[in-house]
């Protein structure tokens, strides 16, 4: 089974040039654990990273609570973890754990956003180990 078989397809997204305040509102309104930042239009979204509530909190603390003037792109990781639809579940679990992230975009050909997956999703579908 591959990651593309189990990833969530209905993913909240925000463009890279959206304000951080808009991203915070989307996170709250969607109830999502994270939102995927995209570089292009919703018709062919290209994932460029993930925004979490923790990212927004850090930005607030760094700026004494003032998010004005900050866009999503300002807080994105410069080395985002992207997972491929064709990756094996156990391989991607190791990738998430080694990078210390809970959530990652899943991409198809050309980096087009296919969905997203969390460590929790992967744990629920990992193959049983034999003893």
HURAKA-V28931 format. One record per backbone hydrogen bond with DSSP energy under -0.5 kcal/mol. NH is the residue of the N-H (numbers start at 0). CO is the residue of the C=O. If there is no record, write none. Layout:
nh->NH co->CO
nh->NH co->CO
This chain:
nh->2 co->86
nh->3 co->84
nh->4 co->1
nh->5 co->1
nh->5 co->2
nh->6 co->2
nh->7 co->115
nh->10 co->8
nh->13 co->35
nh->15 co->37
nh->17 co->14
nh->19 co->69
nh->22 co->18
nh->23 co->19
nh->24 co->20
nh->25 co->21
nh->26 co->22
nh->27 co->23
nh->28 co->24
nh->29 co->25
nh->30 co->26
nh->31 co->26
nh->34 co->50
nh->35 co->11
nh->36 co->48
nh->37 co->13
nh->38 co->45
nh->43 co->40
nh->44 co->41
nh->46 co->44
nh->46 co->110
nh->47 co->36
nh->48 co->36
nh->50 co->34
nh->52 co->32
nh->55 co->51
nh->56 co->52
nh->57 co->53
nh->58 co->54
nh->59 co->55
nh->60 co->56
nh->61 co->57
nh->62 co->58
nh->63 co->60
nh->64 co->59
nh->65 co->62
nh->66 co->64
nh->69 co->66
nh->71 co->17
nh->72 co->15
nh->73 co->70
nh->74 co->71
nh->75 co->71
nh->79 co->76
nh->81 co->79
nh->82 co->104
nh->84 co->106
nh->86 co->83
nh->88 co->0
nh->91 co->87
nh->92 co->88
nh->93 co->89
nh->94 co->90
nh->95 co->91
nh->96 co->92
nh->97 co->93
nh->98 co->94
nh->99 co->95
nh->100 co->95
nh->103 co->116
nh->104 co->80
nh->105 co->114
nh->106 co->82
nh->107 co->111
nh->110 co->107
nh->111 co->108
nh->112 co->44
nh->113 co->105
nh->114 co->105
nh->115 co->7
nh->116 co->103
nh->118 co->101
nh->121 co->117
nh->122 co->118
nh->123 co->119
nh->124 co->120
nh->124 co->121
nh->125 co->121
nh->125 co->122
